Amino acid sequence: MNLKQMVGIEAATHVTDGMIVGLGTGSTAYYLVEEIGRRIAEEGLSITGVTTSKATEKQALGLNIPLKSIDEVPYVDITVDGADEISSDYQGIKGGGAALLFEKIVASNSKKNIWIVDESKMVETLGKFPLPIEVIPYGSQQLLKKFEEKGLNPKLRLTADNERLKTDSDNYIIDLHMETIPNNKVKQLASWLDTLTGVVEHGLFLDIVDTVIIGKGTSPETINVSR
Ligand SMILES: O=C[C@H](O)[C@H](O)[C@H](O)COP(=O)(O)O
């Protein structure tokens, strides 16, 4: 079993009958969704899923997981999602798969958030992984210029065919290749990004995660984050 599968299956043990479950996106959350599908089919688990991307929606429908949209539920009991980087103070970068907007909406309406990662995602400071910024196409060149002027090394994300990547909401992604974001500067950066017109959302997920499940060796490590 690989580390992503290990943490996906472990996270599924936090899901019980009757829950409304946020289903994350990416190659790690994939295994969580598979395990929930298996438990529904084999053990009669009864849950309602809220997906965070079109890709996860497709996977969940294929597994006969009952789904509702975030607007059809009063709240989400628990959301399980991957992450691109988690710092030593448990702040995160997400959006490597371009799903940050729906992921943040679902996460911020969840009573509990679990992140599942292999140990390579645990870092001292964020920023080695480029920080994804979802922007409206109109005016995106102006934002690129602004980020450039600030020395944030922005790059418009392209598809494998060299087209501008479009998110599930038909926006673009600008990745900021900053190399490092000191832990004591992360909130300041997030607040500044929040002020920019044309920025829909950014990939800094701050003070959101409650539990981190890390895949390492032969068994996962679970860390409950106290804030
Ligand atoms: O937009 C994508 C999400 O934030 C993913 O959860 C994140 O990129 C981690 O994905 P993976 O588990 O494939 O590394």
The ligand as a MOL file (V3000), in Angstrom:
LIG
                    3D

  0  0  0     0  0            999 V3000
M  V30 BEGIN CTAB
M  V30 COUNTS 14 13 0 0 0
M  V30 BEGIN ATOM
M  V30 1 O -6.1710 21.7690 -5.9700 0
M  V30 2 C -5.8510 20.6970 -5.4690 0
M  V30 3 C -5.8240 20.4110 -4.0500 0
M  V30 4 O -5.5490 21.4940 -3.2180 0
M  V30 5 C -5.0950 19.1540 -3.6340 0
M  V30 6 O -5.7040 18.7300 -2.4570 0
M  V30 7 C -3.6160 19.3480 -3.4060 0
M  V30 8 O -3.0380 19.8690 -4.5920 0
M  V30 9 C -2.9150 18.0410 -3.0230 0
M  V30 10 O -3.0120 17.1430 -4.0710 0
M  V30 11 P -2.2470 15.7530 -4.0810 0
M  V30 12 O -2.8250 14.9340 -2.9810 0
M  V30 13 O -2.5190 15.1940 -5.4550 0
M  V30 14 O -0.7890 16.0510 -3.8910 0
M  V30 END ATOM
M  V30 BEGIN BOND
M  V30 1 2 1 2
M  V30 2 1 2 3
M  V30 3 1 3 4
M  V30 4 1 3 5
M  V30 5 1 5 6
M  V30 6 1 5 7
M  V30 7 1 7 8
M  V30 8 1 7 9
M  V30 9 1 9 10
M  V30 10 1 10 11
M  V30 11 2 11 12
M  V30 12 1 11 13
M  V30 13 1 11 14
M  V30 END BOND
M  V30 END CTAB
M  END
